[in-house]
């Protein structure tokens, strides 16, 4: 009969790895959303502001990063 190992930490190395991956995915989404500054403040460039990268891709990456974070928190350690 072997005594069970007592887990001292709340998260394992695997959880922290998934949290880091989720954080990187969210940062990529935020970086894709940045920018759009015009050289001339009197000119409005709607193609640059409302590009598919800023309106579609970046928010999807941020939501995906949040879902990865939820997975990382809820993931149970291997027995």
Biopython code that builds the backbone (N, CA, C, O; Angstrom):
import numpy as np
from Bio.PDB.StructureBuilder import StructureBuilder

atoms = [
    (1, "UNK", "N", (0.823, -1.180, 0.000)),
    (1, "UNK", "CA", (0.000, 0.000, 0.000)),
    (1, "UNK", "C", (0.873, 1.251, 0.000)),
    (1, "UNK", "O", (1.657, 1.469, 0.923)),
    (2, "UNK", "N", (0.732, 2.061, -1.030)),
    (2, "UNK", "CA", (1.535, 3.271, -1.107)),
    (2, "UNK", "C", (0.676, 4.475, -0.744)),
    (2, "UNK", "O", (-0.480, 4.569, -1.158)),
    (3, "UNK", "N", (1.234, 5.381, 0.020)),
    (3, "UNK", "CA", (0.458, 6.582, 0.353)),
    (3, "UNK", "C", (0.314, 7.468, -0.882)),
    (3, "UNK", "O", (1.206, 7.535, -1.727)),
    (4, "UNK", "N", (-0.822, 8.139, -0.963)),
    (4, "UNK", "CA", (-1.071, 9.026, -2.093)),
    (4, "UNK", "C", (-0.180, 10.251, -1.989)),
    (4, "UNK", "O", (0.118, 10.741, -0.900)),
    (5, "UNK", "N", (0.237, 10.733, -3.156)),
    (5, "UNK", "CA", (1.023, 11.958, -3.188)),
    (5, "UNK", "C", (0.104, 13.137, -2.911)),
    (5, "UNK", "O", (-0.988, 13.237, -3.472)),
    (6, "UNK", "N", (0.555, 14.013, -2.052)),
    (6, "UNK", "CA", (-0.220, 15.206, -1.771)),
    (6, "UNK", "C", (0.275, 16.309, -2.701)),
    (6, "UNK", "O", (1.472, 16.587, -2.764)),
    (7, "UNK", "N", (-0.644, 16.927, -3.412)),
    (7, "UNK", "CA", (-0.277, 17.987, -4.331)),
    (7, "UNK", "C", (-0.185, 19.296, -3.557)),
    (7, "UNK", "O", (-1.148, 19.731, -2.926)),
    (8, "UNK", "N", (0.988, 19.913, -3.616)),
    (8, "UNK", "CA", (1.216, 21.150, -2.863)),
    (8, "UNK", "C", (0.743, 22.389, -3.609)),
    (8, "UNK", "O", (0.328, 23.364, -2.982)),
    (9, "UNK", "N", (0.799, 22.369, -4.929)),
    (9, "UNK", "CA", (0.434, 23.552, -5.693)),
    (9, "UNK", "C", (-0.937, 23.390, -6.328)),
    (9, "UNK", "O", (-1.418, 22.277, -6.539)),
    (10, "UNK", "N", (-1.538, 24.501, -6.619)),
    (10, "UNK", "CA", (-2.867, 24.495, -7.227)),
    (10, "UNK", "C", (-2.796, 24.089, -8.696)),
    (10, "UNK", "O", (-3.648, 23.348, -9.186)),
    (11, "UNK", "N", (-1.767, 24.584, -9.398)),
    (11, "UNK", "CA", (-1.603, 24.285, -10.820)),
    (11, "UNK", "C", (-0.314, 23.516, -11.045)),
    (11, "UNK", "O", (0.635, 23.616, -10.268)),
    (12, "UNK", "N", (-0.303, 22.747, -12.124)),
    (12, "UNK", "CA", (0.909, 22.011, -12.492)),
    (12, "UNK", "C", (1.646, 22.780, -13.588)),
    (12, "UNK", "O", (1.188, 23.823, -14.053)),
    (13, "UNK", "N", (2.785, 22.244, -13.983)),
    (13, "UNK", "CA", (3.582, 22.866, -15.042)),
    (13, "UNK", "C", (2.787, 22.919, -16.345)),
    (13, "UNK", "O", (2.900, 23.879, -17.107)),
    (14, "UNK", "N", (1.991, 21.892, -16.596)),
    (14, "UNK", "CA", (1.167, 21.841, -17.797)),
    (14, "UNK", "C", (0.132, 22.971, -17.810)),
    (14, "UNK", "O", (-0.114, 23.580, -18.851)),
    (15, "UNK", "N", (-0.472, 23.247, -16.650)),
    (15, "UNK", "CA", (-1.433, 24.348, -16.551)),
    (15, "UNK", "C", (-0.765, 25.682, -16.879)),
    (15, "UNK", "O", (-1.314, 26.495, -17.623)),
    (16, "UNK", "N", (0.414, 25.898, -16.322)),
    (16, "UNK", "CA", (1.117, 27.151, -16.576)),
    (16, "UNK", "C", (1.527, 27.285, -18.035)),
    (16, "UNK", "O", (1.529, 28.390, -18.579)),
    (17, "UNK", "N", (1.875, 26.172, -18.675)),
    (17, "UNK", "CA", (2.212, 26.199, -20.091)),
    (17, "UNK", "C", (1.003, 26.632, -20.915)),
    (17, "UNK", "O", (1.126, 27.472, -21.807)),
    (18, "UNK", "N", (-0.172, 26.058, -20.618)),
    (18, "UNK", "CA", (-1.393, 26.444, -21.341)),
    (18, "UNK", "C", (-1.770, 27.897, -21.062)),
    (18, "UNK", "O", (-2.268, 28.585, -21.953)),
    (19, "UNK", "N", (-1.537, 28.374, -19.828)),
    (19, "UNK", "CA", (-1.811, 29.775, -19.515)),
    (19, "UNK", "C", (-0.906, 30.697, -20.319)),
    (19, "UNK", "O", (-1.353, 31.737, -20.803)),
    (20, "UNK", "N", (0.353, 30.328, -20.464)),
    (20, "UNK", "CA", (1.286, 31.136, -21.249)),
    (20, "UNK", "C", (0.877, 31.153, -22.719)),
    (20, "UNK", "O", (0.948, 32.195, -23.371)),
    (21, "UNK", "N", (0.449, 30.003, -23.244)),
    (21, "UNK", "CA", (-0.001, 29.948, -24.634)),
    (21, "UNK", "C", (-1.218, 30.850, -24.832)),
    (21, "UNK", "O", (-1.292, 31.584, -25.817)),
    (22, "UNK", "N", (-2.166, 30.798, -23.907)),
    (22, "UNK", "CA", (-3.346, 31.661, -23.997)),
    (22, "UNK", "C", (-2.982, 33.136, -23.925)),
    (22, "UNK", "O", (-3.559, 33.957, -24.637)),
    (23, "UNK", "N", (-2.023, 33.472, -23.066)),
    (23, "UNK", "CA", (-1.581, 34.866, -22.969)),
    (23, "UNK", "C", (-0.923, 35.348, -24.249)),
    (23, "UNK", "O", (-1.137, 36.485, -24.670)),
    (24, "UNK", "N", (-0.123, 34.491, -24.871)),
    (24, "UNK", "CA", (0.535, 34.864, -26.127)),
    (24, "UNK", "C", (-0.501, 35.050, -27.241)),
    (24, "UNK", "O", (-0.392, 35.980, -28.040)),
    (25, "UNK", "N", (-1.497, 34.171, -27.295)),
    (25, "UNK", "CA", (-2.543, 34.298, -28.315)),
    (25, "UNK", "C", (-3.308, 35.615, -28.124)),
    (25, "UNK", "O", (-3.617, 36.297, -29.101)),
    (26, "UNK", "N", (-3.609, 35.969, -26.882)),
    (26, "UNK", "CA", (-4.298, 37.239, -26.632)),
    (26, "UNK", "C", (-3.422, 38.435, -26.999)),
    (26, "UNK", "O", (-3.920, 39.417, -27.549)),
    (27, "UNK", "N", (-2.118, 38.363, -26.700)),
    (27, "UNK", "CA", (-1.216, 39.455, -27.059)),
    (27, "UNK", "C", (-1.118, 39.628, -28.572)),
    (27, "UNK", "O", (-1.068, 40.756, -29.065)),
    (28, "UNK", "N", (-1.090, 38.521, -29.312)),
    (28, "UNK", "CA", (-1.072, 38.614, -30.767)),
    (28, "UNK", "C", (-2.341, 39.302, -31.258)),
    (28, "UNK", "O", (-2.283, 40.135, -32.163)),
    (29, "UNK", "N", (-3.480, 38.963, -30.673)),
    (29, "UNK", "CA", (-4.734, 39.616, -31.046)),
    (29, "UNK", "C", (-4.715, 41.105, -30.750)),
    (29, "UNK", "O", (-5.212, 41.902, -31.545)),
    (30, "UNK", "N", (-4.150, 41.485, -29.620)),
    (30, "UNK", "CA", (-4.066, 42.910, -29.285)),
    (30, "UNK", "C", (-3.109, 43.645, -30.218)),
    (30, "UNK", "O", (-3.381, 44.777, -30.620)),
    (31, "UNK", "N", (-1.988, 43.010, -30.566)),
    (31, "UNK", "CA", (-1.057, 43.650, -31.490)),
    (31, "UNK", "C", (-1.665, 43.817, -32.881)),
    (31, "UNK", "O", (-1.405, 44.813, -33.556)),
    (32, "UNK", "N", (-2.474, 42.846, -33.312)),
    (32, "UNK", "CA", (-3.137, 42.975, -34.609)),
    (32, "UNK", "C", (-4.179, 44.093, -34.601)),
    (32, "UNK", "O", (-4.482, 44.669, -35.647)),
    (33, "UNK", "N", (-4.722, 44.397, -33.436)),
    (33, "UNK", "CA", (-5.728, 45.447, -33.329)),
    (33, "UNK", "C", (-5.114, 46.846, -33.247)),
    (33, "UNK", "O", (-5.803, 47.843, -33.463)),
    (34, "UNK", "N", (-3.822, 46.915, -32.936)),
    (34, "UNK", "CA", (-3.154, 48.212, -32.783)),
    (34, "UNK", "C", (-2.985, 48.917, -34.122)),
    (34, "UNK", "O", (-3.149, 48.326, -35.189)),
    (35, "UNK", "N", (-2.654, 50.190, -34.028)),
    (35, "UNK", "CA", (-2.282, 50.954, -35.211)),
    (35, "UNK", "C", (-3.442, 51.716, -35.795)),
    (35, "UNK", "O", (-4.446, 51.973, -35.131)),
    (36, "UNK", "N", (-3.280, 52.073, -37.055)),
    (36, "UNK", "CA", (-4.328, 52.815, -37.740)),
    (36, "UNK", "C", (-4.146, 54.307, -37.679)),
    (36, "UNK", "O", (-5.030, 55.054, -38.099)),
    (37, "UNK", "N", (-3.001, 54.769, -37.157)),
    (37, "UNK", "CA", (-2.765, 56.206, -37.065)),
    (37, "UNK", "C", (-2.401, 56.745, -38.435)),
    (37, "UNK", "O", (-1.552, 56.190, -39.133)),
    (38, "UNK", "N", (-3.041, 57.814, -38.803)),
    (38, "UNK", "CA", (-2.793, 58.429, -40.085)),
    (38, "UNK", "C", (-1.710, 59.502, -39.946)),
    (38, "UNK", "O", (-1.594, 60.147, -38.904)),
    (39, "UNK", "N", (-0.930, 59.682, -40.996)),
    (39, "UNK", "CA", (0.103, 60.726, -40.972)),
    (39, "UNK", "C", (-0.542, 62.102, -40.916)),
    (39, "UNK", "O", (-0.016, 63.016, -40.282)),
    (40, "UNK", "N", (-1.675, 62.247, -41.578)),
    (40, "UNK", "CA", (-2.409, 63.511, -41.579)),
    (40, "UNK", "C", (-3.667, 63.330, -40.724)),
    (40, "UNK", "O", (-4.536, 62.533, -41.077)),
    (41, "UNK", "N", (-3.780, 64.055, -39.608)),
    (41, "UNK", "CA", (-4.959, 63.860, -38.735)),
    (41, "UNK", "C", (-6.277, 64.298, -39.365)),
    (41, "UNK", "O", (-7.341, 63.975, -38.836)),
    (42, "UNK", "N", (-6.235, 65.017, -40.469)),
    (42, "UNK", "CA", (-7.462, 65.469, -41.132)),
    (42, "UNK", "C", (-7.981, 64.460, -42.150)),
    (42, "UNK", "O", (-9.054, 64.654, -42.721)),
    (43, "UNK", "N", (-7.229, 63.385, -42.383)),
    (43, "UNK", "CA", (-7.628, 62.378, -43.369)),
    (43, "UNK", "C", (-8.083, 61.127, -42.629)),
    (43, "UNK", "O", (-7.383, 60.618, -41.753)),
    (44, "UNK", "N", (-9.269, 60.638, -42.997)),
    (44, "UNK", "CA", (-9.812, 59.415, -42.397)),
    (44, "UNK", "C", (-9.689, 58.288, -43.413)),
    (44, "UNK", "O", (-10.326, 58.325, -44.466)),
    (45, "UNK", "N", (-8.873, 57.287, -43.101)),
    (45, "UNK", "CA", (-8.662, 56.147, -43.992)),
    (45, "UNK", "C", (-9.485, 54.977, -43.476)),
    (45, "UNK", "O", (-9.061, 54.245, -42.582)),
    (46, "UNK", "N", (-10.662, 54.814, -44.053)),
    (46, "UNK", "CA", (-11.563, 53.785, -43.536)),
    (46, "UNK", "C", (-11.086, 52.377, -43.848)),
    (46, "UNK", "O", (-11.417, 51.457, -43.099)),
    (47, "UNK", "N", (-10.314, 52.158, -44.929)),
    (47, "UNK", "CA", (-9.804, 50.826, -45.238)),
    (47, "UNK", "C", (-8.804, 50.359, -44.176)),
    (47, "UNK", "O", (-8.721, 49.171, -43.866)),
    (48, "UNK", "N", (-8.055, 51.303, -43.631)),
    (48, "UNK", "CA", (-7.068, 50.943, -42.614)),
    (48, "UNK", "C", (-7.734, 50.696, -41.258)),
    (48, "UNK", "O", (-7.362, 49.767, -40.542)),
    (49, "UNK", "N", (-8.696, 51.511, -40.916)),
    (49, "UNK", "CA", (-9.379, 51.378, -39.626)),
    (49, "UNK", "C", (-10.286, 50.148, -39.606)),
    (49, "UNK", "O", (-10.285, 49.392, -38.635)),
    (50, "UNK", "N", (-11.044, 49.949, -40.656)),
    (50, "UNK", "CA", (-12.027, 48.871, -40.698)),
    (50, "UNK", "C", (-11.537, 47.669, -41.504)),
    (50, "UNK", "O", (-12.317, 47.055, -42.231)),
    (51, "UNK", "N", (-10.279, 47.335, -41.384)),
    (51, "UNK", "CA", (-9.735, 46.189, -42.115)),
    (51, "UNK", "C", (-10.211, 44.885, -41.469)),
    (51, "UNK", "O", (-10.608, 44.867, -40.304)),
    (52, "UNK", "N", (-10.167, 43.810, -42.231)),
    (52, "UNK", "CA", (-10.596, 42.504, -41.717)),
    (52, "UNK", "C", (-9.699, 42.052, -40.566)),
    (52, "UNK", "O", (-10.136, 41.329, -39.671)),
    (53, "UNK", "N", (-8.460, 42.480, -40.600)),
    (53, "UNK", "CA", (-7.526, 42.120, -39.525)),
    (53, "UNK", "C", (-7.993, 42.682, -38.189)),
    (53, "UNK", "O", (-7.963, 41.982, -37.177)),
    (54, "UNK", "N", (-8.420, 43.930, -38.177)),
    (54, "UNK", "CA", (-8.827, 44.577, -36.920)),
    (54, "UNK", "C", (-10.245, 44.210, -36.495)),
    (54, "UNK", "O", (-10.534, 44.109, -35.302)),
    (55, "UNK", "N", (-11.113, 44.014, -37.454)),
    (55, "UNK", "CA", (-12.524, 43.791, -37.143)),
    (55, "UNK", "C", (-12.843, 42.314, -36.906)),
    (55, "UNK", "O", (-13.744, 42.003, -36.128)),
    (56, "UNK", "N", (-12.125, 41.400, -37.559)),
    (56, "UNK", "CA", (-12.462, 39.980, -37.479)),
    (56, "UNK", "C", (-11.382, 39.144, -36.816)),
    (56, "UNK", "O", (-11.649, 38.451, -35.833)),
    (57, "UNK", "N", (-10.165, 39.201, -37.342)),
    (57, "UNK", "CA", (-9.108, 38.296, -36.896)),
    (57, "UNK", "C", (-8.683, 38.582, -35.457)),
    (57, "UNK", "O", (-8.581, 37.659, -34.648)),
    (58, "UNK", "N", (-8.436, 39.838, -35.134)),
    (58, "UNK", "CA", (-7.949, 40.187, -33.794)),
    (58, "UNK", "C", (-8.954, 39.819, -32.690)),
    (58, "UNK", "O", (-8.548, 39.209, -31.701)),
    (59, "UNK", "N", (-10.234, 40.157, -32.812)),
    (59, "UNK", "CA", (-11.176, 39.737, -31.760)),
    (59, "UNK", "C", (-11.312, 38.224, -31.629)),
    (59, "UNK", "O", (-11.488, 37.713, -30.523)),
    (60, "UNK", "N", (-11.232, 37.500, -32.748)),
    (60, "UNK", "CA", (-11.302, 36.040, -32.678)),
    (60, "UNK", "C", (-10.110, 35.503, -31.901)),
    (60, "UNK", "O", (-10.263, 34.593, -31.087)),
    (61, "UNK", "N", (-8.920, 36.057, -32.142)),
    (61, "UNK", "CA", (-7.731, 35.613, -31.408)),
    (61, "UNK", "C", (-7.839, 35.920, -29.917)),
    (61, "UNK", "O", (-7.406, 35.122, -29.086)),
    (62, "UNK", "N", (-8.409, 37.060, -29.579)),
    (62, "UNK", "CA", (-8.558, 37.407, -28.159)),
    (62, "UNK", "C", (-9.530, 36.450, -27.473)),
    (62, "UNK", "O", (-9.263, 35.984, -26.365)),
    (63, "UNK", "N", (-10.642, 36.158, -28.117)),
    (63, "UNK", "CA", (-11.608, 35.215, -27.540)),
    (63, "UNK", "C", (-11.002, 33.815, -27.458)),
    (63, "UNK", "O", (-11.216, 33.108, -26.474)),
    (64, "UNK", "N", (-10.254, 33.410, -28.473)),
    (64, "UNK", "CA", (-9.588, 32.117, -28.448)),
    (64, "UNK", "C", (-8.583, 32.043, -27.304)),
    (64, "UNK", "O", (-8.470, 31.015, -26.637)),
    (65, "UNK", "N", (-7.855, 33.131, -27.080)),
    (65, "UNK", "CA", (-6.918, 33.180, -25.955)),
    (65, "UNK", "C", (-7.626, 33.054, -24.615)),
    (65, "UNK", "O", (-7.129, 32.388, -23.707)),
    (66, "UNK", "N", (-8.779, 33.689, -24.491)),
    (66, "UNK", "CA", (-9.550, 33.576, -23.243)),
    (66, "UNK", "C", (-10.064, 32.150, -23.042)),
    (66, "UNK", "O", (-10.079, 31.650, -21.917)),
    (67, "UNK", "N", (-10.480, 31.500, -24.117)),
    (67, "UNK", "CA", (-10.928, 30.106, -24.008)),
    (67, "UNK", "C", (-9.770, 29.187, -23.610)),
    (67, "UNK", "O", (-9.958, 28.244, -22.842)),
    (68, "UNK", "N", (-8.585, 29.462, -24.130)),
    (68, "UNK", "CA", (-7.413, 28.674, -23.738)),
    (68, "UNK", "C", (-7.112, 28.894, -22.258)),
    (68, "UNK", "O", (-6.744, 27.953, -21.556)),
    (69, "UNK", "N", (-7.262, 30.116, -21.783)),
    (69, "UNK", "CA", (-7.044, 30.407, -20.358)),
    (69, "UNK", "C", (-8.043, 29.647, -19.484)),
    (69, "UNK", "O", (-7.668, 29.110, -18.441)),
    (70, "UNK", "N", (-9.292, 29.600, -19.896)),
    (70, "UNK", "CA", (-10.302, 28.856, -19.138)),
    (70, "UNK", "C", (-9.943, 27.374, -19.107)),
    (70, "UNK", "O", (-10.043, 26.722, -18.067)),
    (71, "UNK", "N", (-9.521, 26.847, -20.266)),
    (71, "UNK", "CA", (-9.093, 25.455, -20.316)),
    (71, "UNK", "C", (-7.911, 25.206, -19.365)),
    (71, "UNK", "O", (-7.871, 24.207, -18.648)),
    (72, "UNK", "N", (-6.958, 26.135, -19.381)),
    (72, "UNK", "CA", (-5.762, 25.965, -18.537)),
    (72, "UNK", "C", (-6.124, 25.961, -17.052)),
    (72, "UNK", "O", (-5.524, 25.225, -16.270)),
    (73, "UNK", "N", (-7.085, 26.763, -16.670)),
    (73, "UNK", "CA", (-7.480, 26.811, -15.253)),
    (73, "UNK", "C", (-8.260, 25.566, -14.856)),
    (73, "UNK", "O", (-8.081, 25.045, -13.755)),
    (74, "UNK", "N", (-9.123, 25.086, -15.745)),
    (74, "UNK", "CA", (-9.976, 23.955, -15.423)),
    (74, "UNK", "C", (-9.301, 22.598, -15.612)),
    (74, "UNK", "O", (-9.808, 21.590, -15.120)),
    (75, "UNK", "N", (-8.182, 22.552, -16.306)),
    (75, "UNK", "CA", (-7.502, 21.284, -16.602)),
    (75, "UNK", "C", (-7.025, 20.609, -15.326)),
    (75, "UNK", "O", (-6.338, 21.213, -14.501)),
    (76, "UNK", "N", (-7.399, 19.355, -15.182)),
    (76, "UNK", "CA", (-6.986, 18.596, -13.996)),
    (76, "UNK", "C", (-5.634, 17.954, -14.246)),
    (76, "UNK", "O", (-5.337, 17.552, -15.371)),
    (77, "UNK", "N", (-4.818, 17.855, -13.219)),
    (77, "UNK", "CA", (-3.507, 17.213, -13.407)),
    (77, "UNK", "C", (-3.662, 15.719, -13.674)),
    (77, "UNK", "O", (-4.625, 15.087, -13.241)),
    (78, "UNK", "N", (-2.687, 15.171, -14.399)),
    (78, "UNK", "CA", (-2.705, 13.741, -14.698)),
    (78, "UNK", "C", (-2.431, 12.954, -13.426)),
    (78, "UNK", "O", (-1.610, 13.347, -12.598)),
    (79, "UNK", "N", (-3.120, 11.857, -13.289)),
    (79, "UNK", "CA", (-2.961, 11.026, -12.084)),
    (79, "UNK", "C", (-1.863, 10.011, -12.284)),
    (79, "UNK", "O", (-1.581, 9.221, -11.383)),
]
sb = StructureBuilder()
sb.init_structure("model")
sb.init_model(0)
sb.init_chain("A")
sb.init_seg("    ")
for serial, (resi, resn, name, xyz) in enumerate(atoms, 1):
    if name == "N":
        sb.init_residue(resn, " ", resi, " ")
    sb.init_atom(name, np.array(xyz, "f"), 0.0, 1.0, " ", f" {name:<3s}", serial, name[0])
structure = sb.get_structure()
